[in-house]
Amino acid sequence: MSAQIVRAMYIMRIAWRDWRGDLVFPTAHFLKKPSHTDIPSELANEVALLAYLDMSQAELNKIWWYRRRMYTHFEISKRPGKSRLISAPDRRLKHLQRKIAGLLDKMYRRRNPVHGFIHERSVKTNALSHIDSKYILNVDLENFFPTITENRVAGVLAALGIDIRVSDVIARLCCNDGHLPQGAPSSPVLSNMICFRLDRELLAVAKGARCIYTRYADDLSFSSYQPLALLFEAALPPSGRISPDLLKSELRAVIEGNGFKINPAKAHYADRHSRRIVTGLKINEALNVDRKFVRNIRAALYSVEKNGDEKAQEIFAEKSGSTASLPAHLRGKIAWLGNIKGRSDPIFRSMAERFNRCYPARPINLEPTREEIIDRAVWIIEDSEGAASQGSAFFLRDVGLVTAAHCVEGIGDLVVYHPSKPSNKFAVKIKNICSHRDLAVLEHEIASTEYYGLLPFAGTVSHGNKVQAVGYPSYGHGDKINIRPGSVSSLTIKSLVQKIEVTQQLSQGMSGGPIINDKDEVIGITHKGGPSEPKNLAIHIKVLTEWLSSGSTT
């Protein structure tokens, strides 16, 4: 009997029944070894695998028959009234599973929609994939890991070209009670390998419906800027929890045909008028966490500030039913907030500062990155009605909020805001202005946690210096900060004002923004430029400092 027939017969062990009750087998992709995939030599045969794992045949036999004894089972709280069962292997088995996972990672060919258990991908990158979408459909796969049986694991590995005996050994070492355990380090990559066909077929469904598809473990998300009518059998449902029966039969058939079931309690549809969430993160305006998450952190910090560490720990244990350390709990929550919103975010900085005051022995690092400083230092300025053209403004250390005079001159009520939250606008007034120098300093009452201040350059600007122009050209909702590299092409004096000519184009909307050197020090303030101007010019930073030191307000 040929090896191909043996493998095909073996793979029949992992067939499952689809939604019609018909048997479903792995696709042709899994019936032969992909030509571009190299099987690691450690998986060539059982002897090679055991040598790689530094494992004897006797130990394998022991695990083979007594693996159940090597797991500890416990529940972790997901939310009030809900818990997740974790099956944690003992130290030795966990070590073996990690080594196996390292080999399988080399073989797994990640599809673009997959964000779970992938290096440099997370729930954050998963949510960011849908950030501009106005309509979201979230579907959860019920009992995800328990659905992936030991036979399916062994069959898929064999279908990829791994020796059948080796496939059986890996499945035996990485499964418990006949399925993948949630808590084993090998389960993530194996689940992704099992879902390879699911991802491919759902991606095809998404393309047919003209929407974006991503998967994070058992969470499937579909989104579009237009209503997702092609994913439903009939009319679009109202926002909120939906019945899986309302979904397109093709979508349900793909999920069920791959051996999974839709969790009826976690199918949710959201339109442009409702709260849109992907893997627990809000994507309505910008990536954000739920308000309740922030409120819980604030409440815990207040408890520590009011009652002291010991009493706050007792209150936390009583309310949560957890034995975790409150400082460790808060530190993790605040770190997660910073990861999602960025360390320059004012809410994160405010909470981190409160945490550091409560627990000075274990402070959270608040040192921002270069990118975070620049991003949070440069804002957008416009009139309160949004009718006039927009400009850029930036915070300068020991000076205040600086912009170009022509961005604010003749405008009644002025507001500034950061694009991370355009709805959060701050009223500002002109403090100092000079039309001749095209400079203005603005009065504001913005909290210091909302921004970073750039440093002025005190040296000599020379021809050829590498510089970057920062601002918001032709800003539209969703735009990020624009940083344009270039160099100083000329130093010139016009109407007794020292100006700097740069090689990059200073487009409309960048006026009032900073020109910075390679140390992120401000050498100038954008004056004018763009395709209709013969030169791209900035006002030298010394013009600003000398003007302000003279005491003149005009």
C-alpha positions as CSV (number, residue, x, y, z in Angstrom):
1,M,0.0,0.0,0.0
2,S,1.4,3.4,-1.0
3,A,2.4,6.0,1.6
4,Q,-0.2,8.4,0.1
5,I,-3.0,6.0,0.6
6,V,-1.8,5.2,4.2
7,R,-1.8,8.9,5.0
8,A,-5.2,9.5,3.4
9,M,-6.7,6.6,5.5
10,Y,-5.0,8.0,8.6
11,I,-6.4,11.5,8.0
12,M,-9.9,10.0,7.8
13,R,-9.6,9.7,11.6
14,I,-10.0,13.5,11.9
15,A,-13.1,13.8,9.7
16,W,-16.0,15.6,11.3
17,R,-19.6,16.2,10.4
18,D,-20.7,19.5,9.0
19,W,-24.0,21.3,9.7
20,R,-25.8,18.9,7.3
21,G,-24.4,15.9,9.0
22,D,-22.1,15.0,6.1
23,L,-18.5,13.9,6.8
24,V,-15.9,16.6,6.1
25,F,-12.2,15.8,5.4
26,P,-9.2,18.1,5.4
27,T,-8.6,19.9,2.2
28,A,-6.0,18.8,-0.4
29,H,-3.6,21.3,1.2
30,F,-3.3,19.0,4.2
31,L,-3.2,15.7,2.2
32,K,0.4,16.2,1.1
33,K,3.4,18.0,2.3
34,P,3.6,21.6,0.9
35,S,6.6,21.8,-1.4
36,H,7.8,25.0,0.2
37,T,7.6,23.7,3.8
38,D,10.6,21.9,5.2
39,I,9.9,19.4,7.9
40,P,12.5,20.0,10.8
41,S,15.0,17.2,11.1
42,E,13.9,16.8,14.7
43,L,10.5,15.6,13.5
44,A,11.9,13.1,11.0
45,N,11.1,10.1,13.2
46,E,10.4,9.1,16.8
47,V,14.1,8.6,17.6
48,A,15.0,12.1,16.4
49,L,12.0,13.7,18.3
50,L,13.0,11.9,21.6
51,A,16.6,13.0,21.2
52,Y,15.5,16.6,20.6
53,L,13.3,16.5,23.7
54,D,16.0,14.8,25.7
55,M,13.5,12.2,26.6
56,S,13.7,8.4,27.1
57,Q,11.3,5.8,25.7
58,A,10.4,5.0,29.3
59,E,9.4,8.6,30.1
60,L,7.3,8.7,26.9
61,N,5.5,5.6,27.9
62,K,4.8,7.1,31.4
63,I,3.4,10.3,30.0
64,W,1.5,8.3,27.3
65,W,-0.5,6.5,30.0
66,Y,-0.4,8.8,33.0
67,R,-0.5,12.3,31.4
68,R,-3.8,13.2,33.2
69,R,-1.9,13.2,36.5
70,M,0.5,15.8,35.1
71,Y,-2.2,18.6,34.9
72,T,-3.6,20.9,37.4
73,H,-7.0,22.3,36.7
74,F,-8.4,25.6,38.0
75,E,-10.8,28.3,37.0
76,I,-10.0,32.0,36.4
77,S,-12.7,34.7,36.5
78,K,-13.6,36.3,33.2
79,R,-16.3,38.6,34.4
80,P,-19.0,38.4,37.1
81,G,-20.6,34.9,37.0
82,K,-18.3,33.6,34.3
83,S,-15.1,31.7,34.5
84,R,-12.6,29.9,32.3
85,L,-11.1,26.4,33.0
86,I,-7.3,26.3,32.8
87,S,-5.5,23.0,32.5
88,A,-1.9,23.7,33.4
89,P,0.8,21.0,32.8
90,D,3.5,20.4,35.4
91,R,7.0,21.7,35.0
92,R,8.4,18.8,32.9
93,L,5.5,18.5,30.5
94,K,5.3,22.2,30.0
95,H,9.1,22.2,29.1
96,L,8.4,19.5,26.5
97,Q,5.4,21.3,25.1
98,R,7.4,24.5,24.7
99,K,10.1,22.7,22.8
100,I,7.5,21.2,20.5
101,A,5.8,24.5,20.0
102,G,9.2,26.0,18.9
103,L,9.4,23.4,16.1
104,L,5.8,23.8,15.0
105,D,6.1,27.6,14.9
106,K,8.7,27.1,12.1
107,M,6.2,25.2,10.1
108,Y,3.0,27.3,10.6
109,R,2.4,29.6,7.7
110,R,0.4,32.5,9.2
111,R,-2.4,34.0,7.2
112,N,-2.7,37.7,7.3
113,P,-6.1,37.8,9.3
114,V,-4.6,35.8,12.2
115,H,-3.6,37.9,15.2
116,G,-3.8,35.4,18.1
117,F,-0.6,33.8,19.5
118,I,1.6,35.4,16.8
119,H,4.8,37.3,17.4
120,E,4.4,41.0,17.3
121,R,0.6,40.6,17.0
122,S,-2.0,41.0,19.8
123,V,-5.6,42.0,20.6
124,K,-4.3,45.6,19.9
125,T,-3.2,44.8,16.3
126,N,-6.4,42.8,15.8
127,A,-8.6,45.8,16.8
128,L,-6.4,48.2,14.8
129,S,-7.3,46.3,11.7
130,H,-10.9,47.5,12.1
131,I,-10.2,51.0,13.3
132,D,-11.8,52.9,10.4
133,S,-14.8,50.6,10.1
134,K,-18.3,51.8,11.0
135,Y,-20.0,48.3,11.1
136,I,-18.7,45.4,13.1
137,L,-19.8,41.7,13.3
138,N,-18.2,39.7,16.1
139,V,-18.6,35.9,16.3
140,D,-17.2,33.6,19.0
141,L,-16.4,30.0,18.5
142,E,-17.9,27.9,21.3
143,N,-15.6,25.7,23.4
144,F,-12.7,26.5,21.1
145,F,-9.8,24.4,22.6
146,P,-12.0,21.4,23.7
147,T,-13.4,21.2,20.1
148,I,-9.9,20.5,18.8
149,T,-9.5,16.8,19.4
150,E,-6.4,14.8,19.7
151,N,-7.2,12.9,16.5
152,R,-7.5,16.2,14.6
153,V,-4.1,17.4,15.9
154,A,-2.4,14.1,14.9
155,G,-4.2,14.1,11.5
156,V,-3.2,17.6,10.6
157,L,0.4,17.0,11.5
158,A,0.5,13.9,9.4
159,A,-1.2,15.7,6.5
160,L,1.6,18.2,6.6
161,G,4.1,15.5,6.0
162,I,5.3,14.7,9.5
163,D,5.9,11.0,10.2
164,I,2.7,9.3,11.4
165,R,4.2,8.0,14.6
166,V,5.8,11.4,15.4
167,S,2.3,13.0,14.8
168,D,0.8,10.6,17.3
169,V,3.5,11.3,19.9
170,I,3.2,15.1,19.5
171,A,-0.6,14.8,19.8
172,R,-0.3,12.6,22.9
173,L,2.2,15.0,24.6
174,C,0.2,18.1,23.8
175,C,-3.4,17.0,24.4
176,N,-5.2,15.9,27.5
177,D,-8.6,14.2,27.9
178,G,-8.7,13.8,24.1
179,H,-8.4,17.5,23.2
180,L,-6.1,20.6,23.4
181,P,-5.9,21.9,26.9
182,Q,-6.2,25.6,27.5
183,G,-3.1,26.4,29.5
184,A,-0.5,24.3,27.6
185,P,2.2,26.3,25.7
186,S,1.7,24.1,22.6
187,S,-2.0,24.7,22.3
188,P,-1.8,28.1,20.6
189,V,0.2,27.1,17.6
190,L,-1.6,23.8,17.2
191,S,-5.0,25.7,17.2
192,N,-3.7,28.0,14.5
193,M,-2.6,25.1,12.4
194,I,-6.0,23.5,12.8
195,C,-7.7,26.7,11.8
196,F,-5.6,27.2,8.6
197,R,-8.4,26.1,6.4
198,L,-11.0,28.0,8.4
199,D,-9.1,31.2,8.0
200,R,-8.7,30.7,4.3
201,E,-12.4,30.0,3.7
202,L,-13.6,32.9,6.0
203,L,-11.2,35.2,4.2
204,A,-12.9,34.2,0.9
205,V,-16.3,34.9,2.5
206,A,-15.1,38.3,3.7
207,K,-13.8,39.2,0.2
208,G,-17.2,38.3,-1.3
209,A,-18.9,40.5,1.3
210,R,-16.4,43.3,0.7
211,C,-15.3,43.5,4.3
212,I,-12.3,42.9,6.6
213,Y,-11.9,39.6,8.5
214,T,-9.6,38.9,11.4
215,R,-9.3,36.1,14.0
216,Y,-7.9,36.2,17.5
217,A,-8.1,32.6,18.8
218,D,-11.8,32.0,19.0
219,D,-12.9,35.6,18.3
220,L,-13.9,36.2,14.6
221,S,-14.4,39.8,13.5
222,F,-15.8,41.2,10.3
223,S,-16.0,44.9,9.5
224,S,-16.6,47.4,6.8
225,Y,-17.3,51.1,6.3
226,Q,-20.6,50.1,4.7
227,P,-23.4,48.0,6.3
228,L,-22.6,44.2,6.4
229,A,-25.7,43.2,4.5
230,L,-24.0,40.4,2.6
231,L,-23.2,38.5,5.8
232,F,-26.9,38.2,6.8
233,E,-29.6,36.1,5.2
234,A,-32.3,38.8,5.3
235,A,-32.4,42.4,6.5
236,L,-29.7,43.8,8.8
237,P,-30.5,43.3,12.5
238,P,-30.5,46.1,15.0
239,S,-27.3,46.7,17.0
240,G,-26.7,44.3,19.8
241,R,-26.6,40.5,20.4
242,I,-27.9,38.5,17.5
243,S,-29.0,35.0,16.8
244,P,-26.5,33.0,14.7
245,D,-29.4,31.8,12.6
246,L,-29.5,35.3,11.1
247,L,-26.1,34.9,9.6
248,K,-25.6,34.0,6.0
249,S,-25.8,30.2,5.5
250,E,-22.4,30.3,3.7
251,L,-20.8,31.8,6.7
252,R,-22.3,29.3,9.1
253,A,-21.4,26.4,6.8
254,V,-17.8,27.4,6.8
255,I,-17.6,27.5,10.6
256,E,-19.5,24.3,11.1
257,G,-17.8,22.6,8.2
258,N,-14.5,23.1,10.0
259,G,-15.7,21.4,13.1
260,F,-16.6,24.5,15.2
261,K,-19.9,25.9,16.6
262,I,-20.9,29.5,17.0
263,N,-21.5,30.6,20.6
264,P,-25.1,31.9,20.5
265,A,-24.4,34.2,23.5
266,K,-21.5,36.0,21.9
267,A,-22.7,36.9,18.4
268,H,-22.9,40.7,18.2
269,Y,-23.5,43.3,15.5
270,A,-22.8,47.0,15.9
271,D,-23.5,49.9,13.5
272,R,-22.1,53.4,13.2
273,H,-24.4,54.7,15.9
274,S,-23.4,52.2,18.6
275,R,-20.4,51.2,20.6
276,R,-18.1,49.2,18.4
277,I,-15.8,46.7,20.1
278,V,-13.2,44.2,18.7
279,T,-11.5,41.8,21.2
280,G,-12.5,43.9,24.1
281,L,-11.2,47.2,22.7
282,K,-13.4,50.2,21.6
283,I,-12.7,51.4,18.0
284,N,-15.3,54.2,17.7
285,E,-13.0,57.2,17.6
286,A,-9.6,55.8,18.3
287,L,-8.4,52.6,20.0
288,N,-9.5,52.7,23.6
289,V,-10.5,50.5,26.5
290,D,-13.9,50.3,28.1
291,R,-14.8,53.0,30.6
292,K,-15.5,50.4,33.2
293,F,-11.9,49.3,33.0
294,V,-10.7,52.8,33.7
295,R,-13.2,53.3,36.5
296,N,-12.1,50.1,38.3
297,I,-8.5,51.3,38.3
298,R,-9.4,54.7,39.6
299,A,-11.6,53.1,42.4
300,A,-8.7,50.8,43.4
301,L,-6.2,53.7,43.5
302,Y,-8.6,55.8,45.5
303,S,-9.0,52.9,48.0
304,V,-5.2,52.8,48.5
305,E,-5.0,56.6,48.8
306,K,-7.8,56.7,51.4
307,N,-7.4,53.5,53.4
308,G,-3.7,52.6,53.0
309,D,-2.2,49.6,51.3
310,E,-3.2,46.9,53.8
311,K,-6.9,47.9,54.2
312,A,-7.1,48.4,50.4
313,Q,-5.8,44.9,49.9
314,E,-8.5,43.5,52.2
315,I,-11.2,45.4,50.3
316,F,-9.9,44.2,47.0
317,A,-9.8,40.6,48.1
318,E,-13.4,40.8,49.5
319,K,-14.8,42.4,46.3
320,S,-13.0,40.4,43.7
321,G,-12.6,37.1,45.5
322,S,-9.0,37.1,44.4
323,T,-5.9,36.4,46.4
324,A,-3.7,38.4,43.9
325,S,-1.5,41.2,45.2
326,L,-3.3,44.6,44.7
327,P,-0.1,46.4,43.6
328,A,0.7,43.7,41.1
329,H,-3.0,43.8,39.9
330,L,-2.9,47.6,39.5
331,R,0.5,47.5,37.8
332,G,-0.7,45.0,35.2
333,K,-3.9,46.9,34.6
334,I,-2.2,50.3,34.2
335,A,0.6,48.7,32.0
336,W,-2.2,47.3,29.7
337,L,-3.8,50.7,29.6
338,G,-0.5,52.2,28.5
339,N,0.0,49.5,25.9
340,I,-3.4,50.3,24.3
341,K,-3.6,54.0,24.6
342,G,0.2,54.8,24.5
343,R,2.4,55.9,27.3
344,S,1.9,59.5,26.3
345,D,-1.8,59.2,26.9
346,P,-2.9,61.6,29.7
347,I,-5.2,59.0,31.4
348,F,-2.4,56.5,31.5
349,R,0.1,59.1,32.8
350,S,-2.3,60.4,35.4
351,M,-2.9,56.8,36.8
352,A,0.7,55.8,36.6
353,E,1.7,58.9,38.6
354,R,-0.9,58.1,41.3
355,F,0.3,54.5,41.4
356,N,3.9,55.7,41.8
357,R,2.9,57.9,44.7
358,C,1.1,54.9,46.3
359,Y,3.9,52.4,45.7
360,P,7.1,54.4,45.3
361,A,9.3,51.3,45.8
362,R,8.0,49.8,42.5
363,P,7.3,52.8,40.2
364,I,5.9,52.5,36.7
365,N,8.3,53.8,34.1
366,L,6.9,57.0,32.7
367,E,9.9,57.9,30.5
368,P,8.3,58.5,27.0
369,T,9.8,57.4,23.7
370,R,11.0,59.9,21.1
371,E,7.9,59.2,19.0
372,E,5.6,59.6,21.9
373,I,7.1,63.0,22.8
374,I,6.8,64.4,19.3
375,D,3.3,63.0,18.8
376,R,1.9,64.5,22.0
377,A,3.8,67.8,21.6
378,V,2.2,68.8,18.2
379,W,-1.6,69.6,18.1
380,I,-4.2,70.9,15.7
381,I,-5.5,74.5,15.9
382,E,-8.7,75.9,14.3
383,D,-11.6,78.2,15.0
384,S,-14.3,76.7,17.3
385,E,-16.7,76.4,14.4
386,G,-14.2,74.6,12.2
387,A,-14.9,76.9,9.3
388,A,-11.5,78.4,8.9
389,S,-8.4,76.5,7.6
390,Q,-6.6,74.4,10.2
391,G,-3.1,74.8,11.3
392,S,-0.6,73.2,13.6
393,A,0.6,74.2,17.1
394,F,3.2,72.8,19.5
395,F,4.2,73.0,23.1
396,L,7.6,74.5,23.7
397,R,9.3,73.9,27.0
398,D,9.2,77.0,29.3
399,V,7.3,79.0,26.6
400,G,3.9,77.5,26.1
401,L,1.7,76.7,23.1
402,V,3.3,78.2,19.9
403,T,2.0,78.6,16.4
404,A,2.2,80.9,13.4
405,A,0.4,84.2,13.6
406,H,-1.4,83.8,10.3
407,C,-3.0,80.6,11.8
408,V,-4.8,82.5,14.5
409,E,-5.0,86.2,13.4
410,G,-8.5,87.5,12.8
411,I,-10.2,84.4,14.1
412,G,-12.6,84.7,17.0
413,D,-12.8,81.6,19.2
414,L,-9.8,79.3,18.9
415,V,-9.6,75.6,19.9
416,V,-6.8,73.1,19.9
417,Y,-7.0,69.3,20.1
418,H,-5.0,66.2,19.7
419,P,-6.1,63.8,16.9
420,S,-6.1,60.9,19.3
421,K,-9.3,62.4,20.6
422,P,-10.7,65.1,18.3
423,S,-13.9,65.5,20.3
424,N,-11.8,66.7,23.3
425,K,-11.2,70.3,22.3
426,F,-9.6,73.0,24.5
427,A,-10.3,76.7,24.2
428,V,-7.2,78.9,23.8
429,K,-6.5,82.6,23.6
430,I,-3.8,84.7,22.0
431,K,-1.2,85.8,24.6
432,N,1.5,87.2,22.4
433,I,1.3,87.8,18.6
434,C,3.5,89.4,16.0
435,S,2.3,89.5,12.4
436,H,5.7,90.8,11.2
437,R,7.5,87.8,12.6
438,D,4.5,85.4,12.0
439,L,4.6,84.1,15.5
440,A,2.0,83.6,18.3
441,V,2.0,82.2,21.8
442,L,-1.3,81.0,23.1
443,E,-2.9,80.9,26.6
444,H,-4.3,77.6,27.6
445,E,-5.5,75.6,30.6
446,I,-4.6,72.2,29.4
447,A,-3.4,69.8,32.1
448,S,0.3,69.0,31.9
449,T,-0.5,65.3,31.6
450,E,-2.1,66.0,28.2
451,Y,1.1,67.0,26.4
452,Y,4.9,67.0,26.2
453,G,7.0,70.1,25.6
454,L,9.8,70.2,23.0
455,L,13.1,71.9,23.7
456,P,14.3,74.9,21.8
457,F,17.6,74.6,19.9
458,A,20.3,76.9,21.4
459,G,23.1,76.2,18.8
460,T,23.8,77.4,15.3
461,V,21.7,76.2,12.4
462,S,23.8,75.5,9.3
463,H,23.3,74.7,5.7
464,G,22.9,70.9,5.2
465,N,21.6,70.2,8.7
466,K,19.2,67.2,8.7
467,V,15.7,68.4,9.9
468,Q,12.2,67.1,10.1
469,A,9.0,69.2,9.6
470,V,6.1,68.1,11.9
471,G,2.4,68.9,11.6
472,Y,-1.0,68.1,10.2
473,P,-1.2,69.0,6.4
474,S,-4.9,69.0,5.2
475,Y,-5.9,67.3,8.4
476,G,-8.9,64.9,8.2
477,H,-10.5,62.7,10.8
478,G,-8.3,59.6,11.4
479,D,-5.1,61.2,10.1
480,K,-1.9,60.7,12.1
481,I,0.9,63.1,12.7
482,N,3.0,63.8,9.5
483,I,6.7,63.9,9.9
484,R,8.7,65.0,6.7
485,P,12.4,64.5,6.6
486,G,14.7,67.0,4.7
487,S,17.6,69.3,5.3
488,V,18.4,73.0,5.6
489,S,19.0,74.4,2.1
490,S,19.5,78.1,2.9
491,L,19.5,80.7,5.7
492,T,18.0,84.0,4.7
493,I,16.8,87.3,6.2
494,K,13.6,88.7,4.9
495,S,12.2,92.0,6.3
496,L,14.8,91.8,9.1
497,V,13.4,88.4,10.2
498,Q,15.8,85.4,10.2
499,K,14.3,82.5,8.2
500,I,15.3,79.0,7.4
501,E,14.6,77.4,4.0
502,V,14.2,73.6,4.0
503,T,14.1,71.0,1.2
504,Q,10.8,69.3,2.2
505,Q,7.5,70.6,1.2
506,L,5.7,72.5,3.9
507,S,2.0,72.0,2.9
508,Q,-1.0,73.9,4.0
509,G,-2.0,72.8,7.5
510,M,1.7,72.4,8.7
511,S,2.0,76.1,9.3
512,G,2.7,76.8,13.0
513,G,4.3,73.3,13.5
514,P,7.9,72.8,14.6
515,I,11.0,72.1,12.5
516,I,13.2,69.8,14.6
517,N,16.8,68.6,14.3
518,D,18.1,65.1,14.9
519,K,17.9,65.6,18.7
520,D,14.2,66.6,18.4
521,E,15.1,70.2,19.4
522,V,13.0,73.0,17.7
523,I,15.1,75.0,15.2
524,G,12.2,76.8,13.6
525,I,8.4,77.3,13.2
526,T,6.8,76.6,9.9
527,H,6.0,79.8,8.0
528,K,4.9,79.0,4.5
529,G,5.4,76.6,1.7
530,G,3.7,74.1,-0.6
531,P,3.4,73.7,-4.4
532,S,2.3,77.3,-5.0
533,E,5.2,78.8,-3.1
534,P,8.7,79.2,-4.5
535,K,10.3,78.4,-1.2
536,N,9.5,76.4,2.0
537,L,10.3,78.6,4.9
538,A,10.4,78.5,8.7
539,I,11.0,81.3,11.2
540,H,14.2,80.7,13.1
541,I,13.7,79.7,16.7
542,K,16.0,82.5,17.8
543,V,13.5,85.0,16.5
544,L,10.9,83.6,18.9
545,T,13.2,83.5,21.9
546,E,14.6,87.0,21.3
547,W,11.1,88.4,20.7
548,L,9.8,87.0,24.0
549,S,12.9,88.0,26.0
550,S,12.4,91.6,24.8
551,G,9.1,91.7,26.6
552,S,7.2,92.8,23.5
553,T,3.7,91.4,23.1
554,T,3.3,92.4,19.5
